[in-house]
Every structure is written in C-alpha cells, then in structure tokens.
Amino acid sequence: MKLTEKEIADNYNDVWVLGEIVEGQVHKVTLELLGIARELAGKRASKKSQVVCLLMGSKLAGLEQDLFYQSADKVIMVDDESLKFFNDSIYASVVSRLINKYKPEILISGATSKGRSLMPLVAVQIETGLTADCTGLDIDEESGLLLQTRPAYGGNIIATIKCADHRPQMSTVRQGVFKALESDSSRTGELVIENVLEEEKKTRFTVISEESYGADAKINLHDANVIVAGGRGVKSAEGFEIIHKLAESVQGAVGATRATIDSGWISYAHQVGQTGLTVQPEIYIACGVSGQIQHLVGMQSSDLIIAINKDPDAPIMQLADVAIVGDLFEVVPEITKLMSI
Ligand SMILES: Cc1cc2nc3c(=O)[nH]c(=O)nc-3n(C[C@H](O)[C@H](O)[C@H](O)COP(=O)(O)OP(=O)(O)OC[C@H]3O[C@@H](n4cnc5c(N)ncnc54)[C@H](O)[C@@H]3O)c2cc1C
C-alpha cells in the first residue's frame, strides 16, 4: 500500500536484519548484515533507529547473545517447533505479521537460498518493494531512503534503487559483500519473544526433512583467507594445475573467472563475480585475469589484491595492491616454491 511521507515518518523506524541459522549457529551473512545495519541506523540517529535482528527457528535459546555482541540492540526471537525446517509459507506469514506490528523502516536479508525464497513472498504479502542481490547499501540521512546498489542490465550499469512510497524498504545482500563488526562482549540488548500463531502453521505442504549438500571444503571460497584465482590466461584445464598447487601451498581456495568456466576448465562452484560468488578474503591472487567489471564486483573488497598478468594495462593491474607483470606460468610456480620453503 502506498504511504504518505507523514505516515512513513510517524510510523516506521529501525533497521531489521532477518537472521539465518545454519546447523544451530547464526549464519555468517547475518553477522555481516548486522555490521551494515549498525552503519545505517547510525545515520538515522535523529530517529533513534535501532538495529533489530529477527531470529526464527527451533531451539534458539542463547543465540541472541552473539547477536547483541555483533551490534543488535534488540533480538525478536520466534522459537517454535513449526520453524524447525524452512517452510517459506510459515516463515513469510510470521515475518509479515511482525512487520505490520513493529513497522521497521528497513529489512535486509542474506541473498541465500532461504533469503531468496522468503523475501519476495514477504514483499508481496505486505505490498512493498524488494531489491535483490545488492552490492552496496547506504541511506539518505534526511529522508531515510535506502540507497540500494546493484548491477543491472547484465552488469552494464550499476543502478541505485530507492523504494520511495512503501515500507519497509527490503533488500537481499550476498554473503561477503559487507564485513562483520568485531564482536564486543560488553554489549547487551533487549530480547523480545514472539510466537507462531496456530493459523500460520496451516500450510499447503509440510517439510519433513532438510538435507544440506555442503560444498567441497576446497571450494569453500567464503571461508578461505586466501583465494588463488585463474583466468583465461591459464589457457586450459591442465593449466589450472599450478593454480591448485599455489592454493594448496597457502591453504587457500581456488577461484576462477567465468571465461574459464565457460571453457569447461573448472566447475561453476569456483566462479567469482557478478554471476558467481562475492568473496572477501585477506589475500586474492588473480592469475591471468583481465579484471572485467563482472569479475571485479565479486572480489574487489578483498583486503590485499595481487595480480599476475602479462599485460601491465589490464584493468586488474590498476585495482591490484601488488601488480606483477609477467608470465603466470613462470611467476606462479616461483611463488609456490617460496611458500613451500
Ligand atoms: C552478464 C554477464 C555476467 C558475467 N559474470 C561474470 C562473473 O560472475 N565472473 C567473471 O569472472 N566474469 C563474468 N562475466 C564475464 C566477464 O565479462 C569477462 O569476460 C571475464 O571475467 C573475463 O575472464 P578472464 O579475465 O579470465 O579472461 P580475459 O578477459 O580473456 O583475460 C585473460 C587475461 O589473461 C592475461 N594472460 C594471458 N596469458 C597470460 C600469461 N601466460 N600470464 C599472465 N597473464 C596472461 C591476459 O593479458 C588477459 O588480461 C560476465 C559477463 C556478462 C556479460
């Protein structure tokens, strides 16, 4: 429903993060989102905006503590057996009801499979807009308009999207885009308990079990401190051998550009970029990667970027903290040798 400026100003406040639980623990993306939520709420200090984490699931007691340490002012906990498995219909009904009750100004969620399933349902139920897969979030301090940045038209433009007349302003954000704050164990917060209503449990389908297909540890790019990525410069599937060896020597993971995946040299699980993963390791070593924007959006927030390329004018060389001009087939084995000493 379209709202007037006055209705928005009088009724809507706070930045909400939709918390996610994986195997009994708070998902890393939730902690990352609490970091950006704190920043957004800080810019709405005149409204005394709070950071609120909505946590839903079963057997959640105690998990609120971590969320307080990570900057949540309030945790709204819905702990119910009916939420044990992710049934988007039940989850959406509960989220929508709580939004109508508390009226948050902003609601953000990870662009995980659950977030991608749940957020559109909620947006439809409460009649507001949703910007998916944001790569940046900021806020207009005066109006409270969320500035939601994401690539559009196949990555050819970076669009900033606003949701002017509806609330809450809703976004999903990929893991690795924002950094979690340092945990501060001196922080405390308010815990609010909510329930699932009986009618919300009545759905057209029942989830009877949930299985997760964990990624191969070697491809766990999100958790790797070092990523060694290969681009078309590696020339072939066999050429990736030296990339794997370097990654192994630094206990890192192997990333890749889409060009190499399209060539069938390595599997999609390794793809970094706009249509792959967004990563933020301490060190990203790009080998034979030119640095097209669609790749850069997936790795440009890495702490230290090392690029190895024959072409000193390749775009990645401008972005890199350390740019090594040379043939990767000579440079990469040399680095691997040094790392193995
Ligand atoms: C809608 C859309 C989405 C996309 N999504 C993604 C995405 O998610 N991720 C992604 O990566 N791309 C994506 N792309 C593709 C992207 O535009 C580029 O085509 C791709 O990133 C280029 O990959 P590359 O750097 O490996 O290849 P190239 O651009 O061909 O670069 C190869 C580089 O290797 C260097 N080189 C060659 N030989 C050597 C050598 N022996 N030693 C050292 N250097 C050498 C060359 O100088 C060159 O700079 C997308 C494109 C579109 C249109």
The ligand as a Gaussian input file, in Angstrom:
#p B3LYP/6-31G(d) Opt

LIG

0 1
 C       26.035000     -10.828000     -17.687000
 C       27.459000     -11.195000     -17.500000
 C       27.834000     -11.735000     -16.284000
 C       29.174000     -12.095000     -16.066000
 N       29.535000     -12.617000     -14.867000
 C       30.838000     -12.887000     -14.635000
 C       31.258000     -13.386000     -13.371000
 O       30.472000     -13.625000     -12.449000
 N       32.573000     -13.612000     -13.206000
 C       33.523000     -13.397000     -14.186000
 O       34.722000     -13.621000     -13.957000
 N       33.136000     -12.944000     -15.389000
 C       31.827000     -12.699000     -15.654000
 N       31.466000     -12.269000     -16.878000
 C       32.462000     -12.284000     -17.971000
 C       33.373000     -11.067000     -17.957000
 O       32.793000     -10.029000     -18.683000
 C       34.725000     -11.395000     -18.603000
 O       34.504000     -11.885000     -19.904000
 C       35.550000     -12.411000     -17.841000
 O       35.643000     -12.059000     -16.486000
 C       36.952000     -12.447000     -18.437000
 O       37.642000     -13.509000     -17.863000
 P       39.242000     -13.537000     -17.886000
 O       39.766000     -12.357000     -17.161000
 O       39.608000     -14.886000     -17.403000
 O       39.576000     -13.524000     -19.430000
 P       40.215000     -12.412000     -20.348000
 O       39.431000     -11.150000     -20.276000
 O       40.395000     -13.044000     -21.688000
 O       41.622000     -12.118000     -19.692000
 C       42.712000     -13.005000     -19.714000
 C       43.920000     -12.246000     -19.137000
 O       44.996000     -13.142000     -19.014000
 C       46.192000     -12.464000     -19.359000
 N       47.161000     -13.501000     -19.760000
 C       47.121000     -14.302000     -20.844000
 N       48.153000     -15.166000     -20.821000
 C       48.848000     -14.916000     -19.695000
 C       50.019000     -15.475000     -19.127000
 N       50.660000     -16.511000     -19.691000
 N       50.468000     -14.946000     -17.955000
 C       49.868000     -13.910000     -17.363000
 N       48.744000     -13.338000     -17.878000
 C       48.240000     -13.839000     -19.010000
 C       45.793000     -11.519000     -20.451000
 O       46.694000     -10.430000     -20.539000
 C       44.404000     -11.088000     -20.004000
 O       44.468000      -9.901000     -19.215000
 C       30.138000     -11.908000     -17.112000
 C       29.731000     -11.343000     -18.316000
 C       28.416000     -10.998000     -18.513000
 C       28.029000     -10.391000     -19.831000

